[in-house]
Amino acid sequence: MHTLRLLLALLLSGCLLAPAGAQLRQPPPYRILVTNDDGVRAPGIAAIAQILQAIGTPIVVAPSENQSGKGHSIVTTEPISREELTLPNGLRAIGLSATPATTMNVALRNIVMPRPDLVVSGINRGYNLGFSVAMGGTVGAARMAAMLGVPAMAASLAEAATSRDLISAAEEVFGAARRIKQYGLPPYTFLNVNVPPVPAGGYKGYMITSMAMLRGGEESFAEMKHPSGRTIYWNVWKEGMSAPKGTDIWAVENGYVSVTPMRVDETDPTQTETLRTIFK
C-alpha cells in the first residue's frame, strides 16, 4: 500500500517521466481541401491556400479551366484528365478537366485519402448572393463536399475587388475556417461566405445572414445579329439591388462579412402538412 501511494504521488507531481526516446503521440494534421470554380490558376485559390497553412495542411484540387456559373452540374459521359502544377506561391496543385462539383467528387473519392477535415471553395471572383447561390460553381463544390459528409465553406469576393481586397478577404475567410476547425459544423451543413471590398473604416464584422430572395442585380439579354445571319443573345449583368436587412446582400452592401448557413436538404417543412391534405 505504501509503495502504491508513493507511485501515485510521484505521478501527480510529474516526477515520473516517459522512458528516454519515447515520444508523445502528436495529433494528426488538420487537412484542408481547397478548390474553386475560377480555375486552379486563379489568384483567389492561391491566396486562401497560402493563409490556411497557419491552421492546417492545404491540398489544392480544382478545375483546370474557368468553370464559373456551372452550379452543381456534373460530368458523366466524358473522361476527366488530370494535370499537376505548382502555384505561384510554391504550393503544389492538381487540376481536373471537370465542373466544380465533379472535381470535388473525384477529389474526395480518388485523390485526397483519407478524406480531409474541411473543404474551402474559393475565393471566388464575384459574389454568390441571393438566387445566384444556385448558379455558382463555388457553392456547388461546397455542397458536394457536404453531401459526402465533409464540413465545407464557399467563399466569394466582389468581382471588382482589388488585390488589397483579396488579401483582406483571405484573412476573413481564414477566420471563418478557424472557427469551423474549433467548433465544427452539423452534418450536411455548409457555409456560404461573402466578403465585400474593404470599407473605408474596415469591416464591421461577421453577420449571420439568410439568403435574399432576389438575384442581387439586374439581368438582361442583348439581342444581336451574328455575321452568319443567326440571332444571338449576350448576357448583360448590372450589380446592385437593395435587399432586406439581415440578408446576405444587405450585409455586404453595409460592410459586413456575410456568413449564411446552407443545408443539403432542400425540403420545405412548412408545406408538409398543407400538401398532405392536397395529395390524399
C-alpha positions in Angstrom: 0.0 0.0 0.0 2.9 2.4 0.9 4.5 1.7 -2.5 1.3 2.4 -4.4 0.8 5.7 -2.6 4.4 6.7 -3.4 3.9 5.9 -7.1 0.7 7.9 -7.2 2.4 10.9 -5.5 5.3 10.8 -8.0 2.9 10.5 -10.9 0.8 13.5 -9.8 3.9 15.6 -9.1 5.3 14.9 -12.6 8.4 13.2 -11.4 7.7 10.0 -13.4 8.7 10.8 -17.0 8.4 8.8 -20.1 11.3 6.5 -20.9 14.2 8.0 -22.8 13.5 8.1 -26.5 9.7 7.8 -26.1 7.7 10.5 -27.9 4.2 11.8 -27.1 1.7 11.0 -29.8 1.0 14.1 -31.9 -2.5 14.8 -33.2 -2.9 14.1 -36.9 -2.5 17.2 -39.1 -5.7 19.2 -40.0 -6.1 18.7 -43.7 -8.0 21.2 -45.8 -9.0 20.5 -49.4 -9.0 23.8 -51.4 -11.0 24.2 -54.6 -12.9 26.8 -56.7 -14.7 27.4 -59.9 -12.5 30.1 -61.4 -9.8 27.5 -62.2 -6.7 26.2 -60.5 -4.6 29.1 -61.7 -6.9 31.9 -60.3 -5.4 34.3 -57.7 -8.2 33.6 -55.2 -7.3 30.0 -54.7 -3.6 30.7 -54.2 -4.4 33.5 -51.7 -6.6 31.3 -49.4 -4.5 28.2 -49.7 -1.4 30.3 -48.6 -3.0 31.6 -45.4 -4.7 28.3 -44.5 -1.3 26.9 -43.8 -1.5 28.6 -40.4 -4.1 26.1 -39.2 -3.5 23.1 -41.3 -2.2 21.4 -44.5 -3.9 22.7 -47.7 -4.4 20.3 -50.6 -5.3 22.1 -53.8 -7.6 20.3 -56.3 -9.6 22.5 -58.7 -10.9 22.7 -62.2 -8.2 23.1 -64.8 -10.1 25.9 -66.5 -12.7 28.5 -65.5 -16.0 26.9 -64.6 -17.9 29.9 -63.4 -21.7 29.6 -63.4 -21.7 25.8 -63.6 -23.7 25.5 -60.4 -24.0 21.8 -59.4 -23.6 20.5 -62.9 -21.6 17.2 -63.2 -19.6 15.4 -65.8 -21.0 11.9 -66.6 -20.0 10.9 -70.2 -16.6 12.4 -70.8 -13.2 11.3 -69.4 -11.6 13.6 -66.9 -7.9 14.5 -67.3 -5.6 15.4 -64.5 -2.6 17.8 -64.5 -0.2 18.6 -61.7 1.3 22.0 -61.4 2.9 24.5 -58.9 1.1 27.6 -57.9 2.9 31.0 -57.9 3.3 30.7 -54.1 5.0 27.4 -54.4 2.1 25.1 -53.4 1.6 22.0 -55.4 -1.9 21.7 -57.0 -3.9 19.3 -59.2 -6.2 20.5 -62.0 -9.1 18.4 -63.3 -11.0 18.9 -66.6 -14.3 18.9 -64.8 -17.0 21.1 -63.3 -16.5 22.2 -59.7 -19.0 19.6 -58.3 -17.4 16.8 -60.2 -13.9 18.0 -59.3 -14.9 17.7 -55.6 -16.5 14.3 -56.2 -13.3 12.9 -57.8 -11.1 14.6 -55.2 -12.9 13.1 -52.3 -13.3 9.6 -53.8 -9.9 9.2 -55.6 -7.3 11.8 -54.7 -7.5 13.1 -51.1 -7.2 10.0 -48.9 -8.1 9.8 -46.2 -10.8 12.4 -46.6 -9.9 16.0 -45.4 -11.2 17.7 -42.3 -12.5 20.7 -44.2 -13.2 21.9 -47.7 -12.8 25.5 -48.7 -14.1 26.5 -52.1 -12.9 29.9 -53.3 -12.0 32.6 -53.0 -14.4 33.3 -56.0 -14.2 36.4 -58.2 -17.8 37.6 -57.9 -20.3 37.3 -55.1 -22.6 34.2 -54.6 -25.6 36.0 -53.1 -29.3 35.5 -53.2 -30.6 33.4 -56.0 -27.1 33.4 -57.5 -26.2 30.7 -54.9 -28.0 28.1 -57.1 -25.9 29.1 -60.1 -22.4 29.4 -58.6 -19.9 26.6 -59.1 -18.1 27.8 -55.9 -21.2 26.8 -53.9 -21.7 23.7 -56.0 -18.3 22.3 -54.9 -19.0 23.1 -51.2 -22.5 21.5 -51.5 -21.0 18.3 -53.0 -18.5 18.1 -50.1 -21.3 18.5 -47.6 -23.2 15.7 -49.4 -20.2 13.5 -49.0 -20.0 14.2 -45.3 -17.1 16.7 -45.2 -17.6 20.1 -43.5 -17.4 22.8 -46.2 -17.4 26.5 -46.9 -17.8 28.5 -50.1 -16.1 31.9 -50.1 -16.6 34.8 -52.6 -15.5 38.4 -53.1 -16.9 41.2 -55.2 -15.9 40.9 -58.9 -14.5 44.5 -58.9 -12.3 43.8 -55.9 -8.6 44.9 -55.9 -5.5 42.9 -54.8 -5.7 44.5 -51.4 -9.4 43.4 -51.1 -8.3 39.9 -51.9 -5.7 39.8 -49.2 -8.2 41.2 -46.7 -10.9 38.7 -47.8 -8.4 35.8 -47.3 -8.0 36.9 -43.7 -11.7 37.0 -43.1 -12.2 33.6 -44.8 -9.3 32.2 -42.7 -11.2 33.5 -39.6 -14.2 31.5 -40.6 -12.2 28.4 -41.3 -10.5 28.7 -37.9 -13.9 28.7 -36.3 -15.1 25.7 -38.2 -11.9 23.9 -37.1 -12.7 24.8 -33.4 -16.4 24.2 -33.3 -17.3 22.1 -36.4 -20.4 22.1 -38.4 -23.6 19.9 -38.2 -23.8 17.1 -40.8 -24.9 18.1 -44.3 -24.5 21.8 -43.5 -22.0 24.2 -45.2 -21.4 27.9 -45.0 -21.6 30.5 -47.8 -19.3 33.3 -47.0 -19.3 36.6 -49.0 -16.8 39.3 -48.4 -17.2 42.9 -49.6 -14.4 45.2 -50.7 -12.7 46.7 -47.6 -14.9 49.6 -46.4 -13.3 52.9 -45.5 -13.5 52.1 -41.8 -12.8 48.4 -42.1 -15.1 45.5 -41.9 -17.9 45.7 -39.3 -17.5 42.1 -38.5 -19.3 38.8 -39.4 -23.0 38.7 -39.8 -25.0 35.5 -39.8 -27.5 36.0 -42.6 -30.3 34.5 -44.6 -30.3 34.1 -48.4 -32.0 37.1 -50.1 -35.0 36.2 -52.2 -33.6 38.0 -55.2 -30.6 37.8 -57.6 -28.6 40.8 -56.3 -28.5 42.7 -59.6 -30.3 43.3 -62.9 -30.0 40.8 -65.6 -31.0 41.2 -69.3 -30.1 39.8 -72.7 -28.9 41.9 -75.6 -30.2 40.6 -78.9 -27.8 40.9 -81.8 -27.3 39.6 -85.3 -24.4 37.2 -85.9 -22.4 37.7 -89.2 -23.9 34.4 -90.3 -27.4 35.9 -90.0 -28.4 34.0 -86.8 -29.9 35.8 -83.9 -27.7 35.7 -80.8 -28.1 36.8 -77.2 -25.4 38.3 -74.8 -26.0 38.2 -71.1 -25.8 41.7 -69.5 -25.5 41.9 -65.8 -25.6 45.1 -63.6 -24.6 44.7 -60.0 -26.6 46.4 -57.2 -30.1 45.9 -55.7 -31.5 46.6 -52.3 -32.4 43.7 -50.0 -34.0 43.3 -46.6 -31.8 43.8 -43.5 -30.3 40.5 -42.3 -29.9 39.0 -45.7 -26.6 38.2 -47.4 -27.0 41.0 -50.0 -27.8 43.6 -47.3 -24.8 42.5 -45.2 -22.1 43.0 -47.9 -23.7 46.3 -49.0 -23.3 47.5 -45.4 -19.7 46.5 -44.8 -20.3 43.1 -43.1 -18.8 39.7 -44.0 -21.9 37.6 -44.7 -22.0 34.1 -43.3 -25.0 32.1 -44.5 -25.6 28.5 -43.2 -26.8 26.3 -46.0 -28.2 22.8 -45.9 -28.0 20.0 -48.5 -31.6 19.1 -47.6 -33.9 21.4 -49.6 -37.1 20.1 -48.2 -39.6 22.8 -47.3 -41.1 21.6 -43.9 -43.5 24.5 -43.7 -45.5 23.0 -46.6 -45.6 19.4 -45.5 -48.9 19.3 -43.7 -50.7 21.5 -46.3 -49.5 19.3 -49.1 -50.6 16.1 -47.3 -54.2 17.4 -47.3 -53.9 18.1 -51.0 -52.2 14.9 -52.1 -54.5 12.4 -50.3 
